[in-house]
């Protein structure tokens, strides 16, 4: 079986509206879902360590989904583990003060970012997507992407479908 592990952003929780909506999409396709609670950790690097530890305890194949700081956490953890894909929502990439600034994950990546994000510039996602040829959906929205779930859910569903959960 394949498990989709969600990582929330700095100001959010493990079952915020985006994660709840997207976890239903994954469950409908037959994936097992988890969402890690990082609310006790401010440091992105400490969150990466928690995610890496969680992945090391999985017997399933793993896909990571991260929002904002959780996007950074998911991508950096993916570089240190054996996951089959990463889906990022307004990921906090190339942000000042974050330890990792060059990303080397070589697996499947898809991303969503709001054109009007006032916290993480859309250009950060555009630049990363260009370096790894990731799918990138740019939406008319801000950092929280709360108005774009009707576009994001089918994009996520279509991205997940090729991951044959019975084969992986």
Contact map, one row per residue, 1 for C-alpha under 8 A:
111000000000000000000000000000110000000000000000000000000001100000000000000000000000000000000000000000000000000000000000000000000000000000000000000000000000000000001101
111100000000000000000000000000110000000000000000000000000001111000000000000000000000000000000000000000000000000000000000000000000000000000000000000000000000000000001101
111110000000000000000000000000111100000000000000000000000001111000000000000000000000000000000000000000000000000000000000000000000000000000000000000000000000000000000000
011111000000000000000000010000111100000000000000000000000000011110000000000000000000000000000000000000000000000000000000000000000000000000000000000000000000000000000000
001111100000000000000000000000001111000000000000000000000000011110000000000000000000000000000000000000000000000000000000000000000000000000000000000000000000000000000000
000111110000010000100000000000001111000000000000000000000000000111000100000000000000000000000000000000000000000000000000000000000000000000000000000000000000000000000000
000011111000010000000000000000000011110000000000000000000000000111100110110000000000000000000000000000000000000000000000000000000000000000000000000000000000000000000000
000001111101110100100000000000000011110000000000000000000000000001111110000000000000000000000000000000000000000000000000000000000000000000000000000000000000000000000000
000000111111100000000000000000000000000000000000000000000000000001111110000000000000000000000000000000000000000000000000000000000000000000000000000000000000000000000000
000000011111000000000000000000000000001001000000000000000000000000011100000000000000000000000000000000000000000000000000000000000000000000000000000000000000000000000000
000000001111100000000000000000000000000000000000000000000000000000000000000000000000000000000000000000000000000000000000000000000000000000000000000000000000000000000000
000000011111110100000000000000000000001000000000000000000000000000000000000000000000000000000000000000000000000000000000000000000000000000000000000000000000000000000000
000000011011111100000000000000000000111000000000000000000000000000000000000000000000000000000000000000000000000000000000000000000000000000000000000000000000000000000000
000001110001111100100000000000000011110000000000000000000000000000000000000000000000000000000000000000000000000000000000000000000000000000000000000000000000000000000000
000000000000111111110000000000000010000000000000000000000000000000000000000000000000000000000000000000000000000000000000000000000000000000000000000000000000000000000000
000000010001111111110000000000000000000000000000000000000000000000000000000000000000000000000000000000000000000000000000000000000000000000000000000000000000000000000000
000000000000001111111000000000000000000000000000000000000000000000000000000000000000000000000000000000000000000000000000000000000000000000000000000000000000000000000000
000000000000001111111100000000000000000000000000000000000000000000000000000000000000000000000000000000000000000000000000000000000000000000000000010010000000000000000000
000001010000011111111110000000000010000000000000000000000000000000000000000000000000000000000000000000000000000000000000000000000000000000000000000000000000000000000000
000000000000001111111111000000000000000000000000000000000000000000000000000000000000000000000000000000000000000000000000000000000000000000000000000000000000000000000000
000000000000000011111111100000000000000000000000000000000000000000000000000000000000000000000000000000000000000000000000000000000000000000000000000010001000000000000000
000000000000000001111111110000000000000000000000000000000000000000000000000000000000000000000000000000000000000000000000000000000000000000000000000000001001000000000000
000000000000000000111111111000001000000000000000000000000000000000000000000000000000000000000000000000000000000000000000000000000000000000000000000000000000000000000000
000000000000000000011111111100000000000000000000000000000000000000000000000000000000000000000000000000000000000000000000000000000000000000000000000000000000000000000000
000000000000000000001111111110000000000000000000000000000000000000000000000000000000000000000000000000000000000000000000000000000000000000000000000000001001100000000000
000100000000000000000111111111111000000000000000000000000000000000000000000000000000000000000000000000000000000000000000000000000000000000000000000000000000100100000000
000000000000000000000011111111111000000000000000000000000000000000000000000000000000000000000000000000000000000000000000000000000000000000000000000000000000000000000000
000000000000000000000001111111100000000000000000000000000000000000000000000000000000000000000000000000000000000000000000000000000000000000000000000000000000000000000000
000000000000000000000000111111100000000000000000000000000000000000000000000000000000000000000000000000000000000000000000000000000000000000000000000000000000000010000000
000000000000000000000000011111110000000000000000000000000000000000000000000000000000000000000000000000000000000000000000000000000000000000000000000000000000000000001000
111100000000000000000000011111111000000000000000000000000000000000000000000000000000000000000000000000000000000000000000000000000000000000000000000000000000000000001000
111100000000000000000000011001111100000000000000000000000000000000000000000000000000000000000000000000000000000000000000000000000000000000000000000000000000000000000000
001111000000000000000010011000111110000000000000000000000000000000000000000000000000000000000000000000000000000000000000000000000000000000000000000000000000000000000000
001111000000000000000000000000011111000000000000000000000000000000000000000000000000000000000000000000000000000000000000000000000000000000000000000000000000000000000000
000011110000011000100000000000001111100000000000000000000000000000000000000000000000000000000000000000000000000000000000000000000000000000000000000000000000000000000000
000011110000010000000000000000000111110000000000001000000000000000000000000000000000000000000000000000000000000000000000000000000000000000000000000000000000000000000000
000000110000110000000000000000000011111100000000000000000000000000000000000000000000000000000000000000000000000000000000000000000000000000000000000000000000000000000000
000000110000110000000000000000000001111111000010000000000000000000000000000000000000000000000000000000000000000000000000000000000000000000000000000000000000000000000000
000000000101100000000000000000000000111111000000000000000000000000000000000000000000000000000000000000000000000000000000000000000000000000000000000000000000000000000000
000000000000000000000000000000000000111111000000000000000000000000000000000000000000000000000000000000000000000000000000000000000000000000000000000000000000000000000000
000000000000000000000000000000000000011111110110000000000000000000000000000000000000000000000000000000000000000000000000000000000000000000000000000000000000000000000000
000000000100000000000000000000000000011111110110000000000000000000000000000000000000000000000000000000000000000000000000000000000000000000000000000000000000000000000000
000000000000000000000000000000000000000011111110000000000000000000000000000000000000000000000000000000000000000000000000000000000000000000000000000000000000000000000000
000000000000000000000000000000000000000011111111000000000000000000001001100000000000000000000000010000000000000000000000000000000000000000000000000000000000000000000000
000000000000000000000000000000000000000000111111100000000000000000000000100000000000000000000000011000000000000000000000000000000000000000000000000000000000000000000000
000000000000000000000000000000000000000011111111110000000000000000000000000000000000000000000000000000000000000000000000000000000000000000000000000000000000000000000000
000000000000000000000000000000000000010011111111111000000000000000000000100000000000000000000000000000000000000000000000000000000000000000000000000000000000000000000000
000000000000000000000000000000000000000000011111111100000000000000000000110110000000000000000000000000000000000000000000000000000000000000000000000000000000000000000000
000000000000000000000000000000000000000000001111111110000000000000000000000010000000000000000000000000000000000000000000000000000000000000000000000000000000000000000000
000000000000000000000000000000000000000000000111111111000000000000000000000000000000000000000000000000000000000000000000000000000000000000000000000000000000000000000000
000000000000000000000000000000000001000000000011111111100000000000000000110010000000000000000000000000000000000000000000000000000000000000000000000000000000000000000000
000000000000000000000000000000000000000000000001111111110000000000000000000010011000000000000000000000000000000000000000000000000000000000000000000000000000000000000000
000000000000000000000000000000000000000000000000111111111000000000000000000000000000000000000000000000000000000000000000000000000000000000000000000000000000000000000000
000000000000000000000000000000000000000000000000011111111100000000000000000000000000000000000000000000000000000000000000000000000000000000000000000000000000000000000000
000000000000000000000000000000000000000000000000001111111100010000000000000000001000000000000000000000000000000000000000000000000000000000000000000000000000000000000000
000000000000000000000000000000000000000000000000000111111100000000000000000000001000000000000000000000000000000000000000000000000000000000000000000000000000000000000000
000000000000000000000000000000000000000000000000000011111110000000000000000000000000000000000000000000000000000000000000000000000000000000000000000000000000000000000000
000000000000000000000000000000000000000000000000000001111111110000000000000000000000000000000000000000000000000000000000000000000000000000000000000000000000000000000000
000000000000000000000000000000000000000000000000000000001111100000000000000000000000000000000000000000000000000000000000000000000000000000000000000000000000000000000000
111000000000000000000000000000000000000000000000000000000111110000000000000000000000000000000000000000000000000000000000000000000000000000000000000000000000000000000000
111000000000000000000000000000000000000000000000000000000111111000000000000000000011000000000000000000000000000000000000000000000000000000000000000000000000000000000001
011110000000000000000000000000000000000000000000000000100101111100000000000000000111100000000000000000000000000000000000000000000000000000000000000000000000000000000000
011110000000000000000000000000000000000000000000000000000000111110000000000000000011111000000000000000000000000000000000000000000000000000000000000000000000000000000000
000111100000000000000000000000000000000000000000000000000000011111000000010001000010111000000000000000000000000000000000000000000000000000000000000000000000000000000000
000111100000000000000000000000000000000000000000000000000000001111100110010000000000011110000000000000000000000000000000000000000000000000000000000000000000000000000000
000001111000000000000000000000000000000000000000000000000000000111111111110000000000011110100000000000000000000000000000000000000000000000000000000000000000000000000000
000000111000000000000000000000000000000000000000000000000000000011111110000000000000000111100000000000000000000000000000000000000000000000000000000000000000000000000000
000000011100000000000000000000000000000000000000000000000000000001111111000000000000000111110000000000000000000000000001000000000000000000000010000000000000000000000000
000000011100000000000000000000000000000000010000000000000000000001111111100000000000000000110000000000000000000000000000000000000000000000000000000000000000000000000000
000001111100000000000000000000000000000000000000000000000000000011111111110000000000000000110000000000000000000000000000000000000000000000000000000000000000000000000000
000000111000000000000000000000000000000000000000000000000000000011111111111000000000001111111000000000000000000000000000000000000000000000000000000000000000000000000000
000000000000000000000000000000000000000000010000000000000000000001011111111100000000000000111000000000000000000000000000000000000000000000000000000000000000000000000000
000000100000000000000000000000000000000000011011001000000000000001001111111110000000000000000000000000000000000000000000000000000000000000000000000000000000000000000000
000000100000000000000000000000000000000000000001001000000000000111000111111111000000010100000000000000000000000000000000000000000000000000000000000000000000000000000000
000000000000000000000000000000000000000000000000000000000000000000000011111111100000010000000000000000101000000000000000000000000000000000000000000000000000000000000000
000000000000000000000000000000000000000000000001000000000000000000000001111111110000000000000000000100101000000000000000000000000000000000000000000000000000000000000000
000000000000000000000000000000000000000000000001101100000000000000000000111111111000000000000000000000000000000000000000000000000000000000000000000000000000000000000000
000000000000000000000000000000000000000000000000000000000000000100000000011111111110010000000000000000001000000000000000000000000000000000000000000000000000000000000000
000000000000000000000000000000000000000000000000000000000000000000000000001111111100000000000000000000111100000000000000000000000000000000000000000000000000000000000000
000000000000000000000000000000000000000000000000000100000000000000000000000111111100000000000000000000000000000000000000000000000000000000000000000000000000000000000000
000000000000000000000000000000000000000000000000000100110000000000000000000011111110000000000000000000000000000000000000000000000000000000000000000000000000000000000000
000000000000000000000000000000000000000000000000000000000000010000000000000001111111000000000000000000000000000000000000000000000000000000000000000000000000000000000000
000000000000000000000000000000000000000000000000000000000000111100000000000001001111110000000000000000000010000000000000000000000000000000000000000000000000000000000000
000000000000000000000000000000000000000000000000000000000000111000000000000000000111110000000000000000000011000000000000000000000000000000000000000000000000000000000000
000000000000000000000000000000000000000000000000000000000000011100000000000000000011111000000000000000000011100000000000000000000000000000000000000000000000000000000000
000000000000000000000000000000000000000000000000000000000000001111000000011001000011111100000000000000000011110000000000000000000000000000000000000000000000000000000000
000000000000000000000000000000000000000000000000000000000000001111000010000000000000111110000000000000000000111000000000000000000000000000000000000000000001000000000000
000000000000000000000000000000000000000000000000000000000000000011110010010000000000011111100000000000000000111100000000000000000000000000000000000000000000000000000000
000000000000000000000000000000000000000000000000000000000000000011110010000000000000001111100000000000000000001110000000000000000000000000000000000000000000000000000000
000000000000000000000000000000000000000000000000000000000000000000110010000000000000000111110000000000000000001111001001010010000000000000000011100000000000000000000000
000000000000000000000000000000000000000000000000000000000000000001111111000000000000000111111000000000000000000010000001000010000000000000000000000000000000000000000000
000000000000000000000000000000000000000000000000000000000000000000011111000000000000000001111110000000000000000000000001000000000000000000000000000000000000000000000000
000000000000000000000000000000000000000000000000000000000000000000000011000000000000000000111110000010000000000000000001000110000000000000000000000000000000000000000000
000000000000000000000000000000000000000000000000000000000000000000000000000000000000000000011111010111000000000000000000000100000000000000000000000000000000000000000000
000000000000000000000000000000000000000000000000000000000000000000000000000000000000000000011111110010000000000000000001000000000000000000000000000000000000000000000000
000000000000000000000000000000000000000000000000000000000000000000000000000000000000000000000111110000000000000000000000000000000000000000000000000000000000000000000000
000000000000000000000000000000000000000000000000000000000000000000000000000000000000000000000011111000000000000000000000000000000000000000000000000000000000000000000000
000000000000000000000000000000000000000000011000000000000000000000000000000000000000000000000111111110000000000000000000000000000000000000000000000000000000000000000000
000000000000000000000000000000000000000000001000000000000000000000000000000000000000000000000000111110000000000000000000000000000000000000000000000000000000000000000000
000000000000000000000000000000000000000000000000000000000000000000000000000100000000000000000100011111100000000000000000000000000000000000000000000000000000000000000000
000000000000000000000000000000000000000000000000000000000000000000000000000000000000000000001110011111100000000000000000000000000000000000000000000000000000000000000000
000000000000000000000000000000000000000000000000000000000000000000000000000000000000000000000100000111110000000000000000000000000000000000000000000000000000000000000000
000000000000000000000000000000000000000000000000000000000000000000000000001100100000000000000000000111111000000000000000000000000000000000000000000000000000000000000000
000000000000000000000000000000000000000000000000000000000000000000000000000000100000000000000000000001111100000000000000000000000000000000000000000000000000000000000000
000000000000000000000000000000000000000000000000000000000000000000000000001101100000000000000000000000111110000000000000000000000000000000000000000000000000000000000000
000000000000000000000000000000000000000000000000000000000000000000000000000000100000000000000000000000011111000000000000000000000001000000000000000000000000000000000000
000000000000000000000000000000000000000000000000000000000000000000000000000000000011110000000000000000001111100000000000000000000000000000000000000000000000000000000000
000000000000000000000000000000000000000000000000000000000000000000000000000000000001110000000000000000000111110000000000000000000000010000000000000000000000000000000000
000000000000000000000000000000000000000000000000000000000000000000000000000000000000111100000000000000000011111000000000000000000000011000000000000000000000000000000000
000000000000000000000000000000000000000000000000000000000000000000000000000000000000011100000000000000000001111100000000000000000000011100000000000000000000001000000000
000000000000000000000000000000000000000000000000000000000000000000000000000000000000001111000000000000000000111110000000000010001000011110000000000000000000000000000000
000000000000000000000000000000000000000000000000000000000000000000000000000000000000000111000000000000000000011111000000000000000000000111100000000000010000000000000000
000000000000000000000000000000000000000000000000000000000000000000000000000000000000000011100000000000000000001111101000010010000000000111101010100000000000000000000000
000000000000000000000000000000000000000000000000000000000000000000000000000000000000000001000000000000000000000111111000010000000000000001111110100000000000000000000000
000000000000000000000000000000000000000000000000000000000000000000000000000000000000000000000000000000000000000011111000010000000000000001111100000000000000000000000000
000000000000000000000000000000000000000000000000000000000000000000000000000000000000000000000000000000000000000001111100010000000000000000011110000000000000000000000000
000000000000000000000000000000000000000000000000000000000000000000000000000000000000000001000000000000000000000011111111110000000000000000001110000000000000000000000000
000000000000000000000000000000000000000000000000000000000000000000000000000000000000000000000000000000000000000000011111100000000000000000000110000000000000000000000000
000000000000000000000000000000000000000000000000000000000000000000000000000000000000000000000000000000000000000000001111100000000000000000000010000000000000000000000000
000000000000000000000000000000000000000000000000000000000000000000010000000000000000000001111010000000000000000000001111110100000000000000000010000000000000000000000000
000000000000000000000000000000000000000000000000000000000000000000000000000000000000000000000000000000000000000000001111111110000000000000000000000000000000000000000000
000000000000000000000000000000000000000000000000000000000000000000000000000000000000000001000000000000000000000011111001111111000000000000000000000000000000000000000000
000000000000000000000000000000000000000000000000000000000000000000000000000000000000000000000000000000000000000000000000111111100000000000000000000000000000000000000000
000000000000000000000000000000000000000000000000000000000000000000000000000000000000000000001100000000000000000000000001111111110000000000000000000000000000000000000000
000000000000000000000000000000000000000000000000000000000000000000000000000000000000000001101000000000000000001010000000111111111000000100000000000000000000000000000000
000000000000000000000000000000000000000000000000000000000000000000000000000000000000000000000000000000000000000000000000011111111100000100000000000000000000000000000000
000000000000000000000000000000000000000000000000000000000000000000000000000000000000000000000000000000000000000000000000001111111110000000000000000000000000000000000000
000000000000000000000000000000000000000000000000000000000000000000000000000000000000000000000000000000000000000000000000000111111111010000000000000000000000000000000000
000000000000000000000000000000000000000000000000000000000000000000000000000000000000000000000000000000000000001000000000000011111111111100000000000000000000000000000000
000000000000000000000000000000000000000000000000000000000000000000000000000000000000000000000000000000000000000000000000000001111111110000000000000000000000000000000000
000000000000000000000000000000000000000000000000000000000000000000000000000000000000000000000000000000000000000000000000000000111111110000000000000000000000000000000000
000000000000000000000000000000000000000000000000000000000000000000000000000000000000000000000000000000000100000000000000000000011111110000000000000000000000000000000000
000000000000000000000000000000000000000000000000000000000000000000000000000000000000000000000000000000000000000000000000000000001111111000000000000000000000000000000000
000000000000000000000000000000000000000000000000000000000000000000000000000000000000000000000000000000000001111000000000000000011111111100000000000000000000000000000000
000000000000000000000000000000000000000000000000000000000000000000000000000000000000000000000000000000000000111000000000000000001000111110000000000000000000000000000000
000000000000000000000000000000000000000000000000000000000000000000000000000000000000000000000000000000000000011110000000000011001000011111000000000000000000000000000000
000000000000000000000000000000000000000000000000000000000000000000000000000000000000000000000000000000000000001110000000000000000000001111100000000000000000000000000000
000000000000000000000000000000000000000000000000000000000000000000000000000000000000000000000000000000000000000111100000000000000000000111110000000000000000000000000000
000000000000000000000000000000000000000000000000000000000000000000000000000000000000000000000000000000000000000111100000000000000000000011111000000100000000000000000000
000000000000000000000000000000000000000000000000000000000000000000000000000000000000000000000000000000000000000001110000000000000000000001111100000100000000000000000000
000000000000000000000000000000000000000000000000000000000000000000000000000000000000000000000000000000000000000011111000000000000000000000111111111100000000000000000000
000000000000000000000000000000000000000000000000000000000000000000000000000000000000000000000000000000000000000001111100000000000000000000011111110000000000000000000000
000000000000000000000000000000000000000000000000000000000000000000010000000000000000000001000000000000000000000011011111000000000000000000001111100000000000000000000000
000000000000000000000000000000000000000000000000000000000000000000000000000000000000000001000000000000000000000000000000000000000000000000001111110000000000000000000000
000000000000000000000000000000000000000000000000000000000000000000000000000000000000000001000000000000000000000011000000000000000000000000001111111110000000000000000000
000000000000000001000000000000000000000000000000000000000000000000000000000000000000000000000000000000000000000000000000000000000000000000001101111110000000000000000000
000000000000000000000000000000000000000000000000000000000000000000000000000000000000000000000000000000000000000000000000000000000000000000001000111111000000000000000000
000000000000000000000000000000000000000000000000000000000000000000000000000000000000000000000000000000000000000000000000000000000000000000111000111111110000000000000000
000000000000000001001000000000000000000000000000000000000000000000000000000000000000000000000000000000000000000000000000000000000000000000000000111111111000000000000000
000000000000000000000000000000000000000000000000000000000000000000000000000000000000000000000000000000000000000000000000000000000000000000000000001111111100000000000000
000000000000000000000000000000000000000000000000000000000000000000000000000000000000000000000000000000000000000000000000000000000000000000000000000111111110000000000000
000000000000000000000000000000000000000000000000000000000000000000000000000000000000000000000000000000000000000100000000000000000000000000000000000111111111000000000000
000000000000000000001100100000000000000000000000000000000000000000000000000000000000000000000000000000000000000000000000000000000000000000000000000011111111100000000000
000000000000000000000000000000000000000000000000000000000000000000000000000000000000000000000000000000000000000000000000000000000000000000000000000001111111110000000000
000000000000000000000000000000000000000000000000000000000000000000000000000000000000000000000000000000000000000000000000000000000000000000000000000000111111111000000000
000000000000000000000100100000000000000000000000000000000000000000000000000000000000001000000000000000000000000000000000000000000000000000000000000000011111111100000000
000000000000000000000000110000000000000000000000000000000000000000000000000000000000000000000000000000000000000000000000000000000000000000000000000000001111111110000000
000000000000000000000000000000000000000000000000000000000000000000000000000000000000000000000000000000000000000000000000000000000000000000000000000000000111111111000000
000000000000000000000000000000000000000000000000000000000000000000000000000000000000000000000000000000000000010000000000000000000000000000000000000000000011111111000000
000000000000000000000000010000000000000000000000000000000000000000000000000000000000000000000000000000000000000000000000000000000000000000000000000000000001111111100000
000000000000000000000000000010000000000000000000000000000000000000000000000000000000000000000000000000000000000000000000000000000000000000000000000000000000111111110000
000000000000000000000000000000000000000000000000000000000000000000000000000000000000000000000000000000000000000000000000000000000000000000000000000000000000011111110000
000000000000000000000000000000000000000000000000000000000000000000000000000000000000000000000000000000000000000000000000000000000000000000000000000000000000000111111001
000000000000000000000000000000000000000000000000000000000000000000000000000000000000000000000000000000000000000000000000000000000000000000000000000000000000000011111111
110000000000000000000000000001100000000000000000000000000000000000000000000000000000000000000000000000000000000000000000000000000000000000000000000000000000000000111111
110000000000000000000000000000000000000000000000000000000000000000000000000000000000000000000000000000000000000000000000000000000000000000000000000000000000000000011111
000000000000000000000000000000000000000000000000000000000000000000000000000000000000000000000000000000000000000000000000000000000000000000000000000000000000000000011111
110000000000000000000000000000000000000000000000000000000000100000000000000000000000000000000000000000000000000000000000000000000000000000000000000000000000000000111111
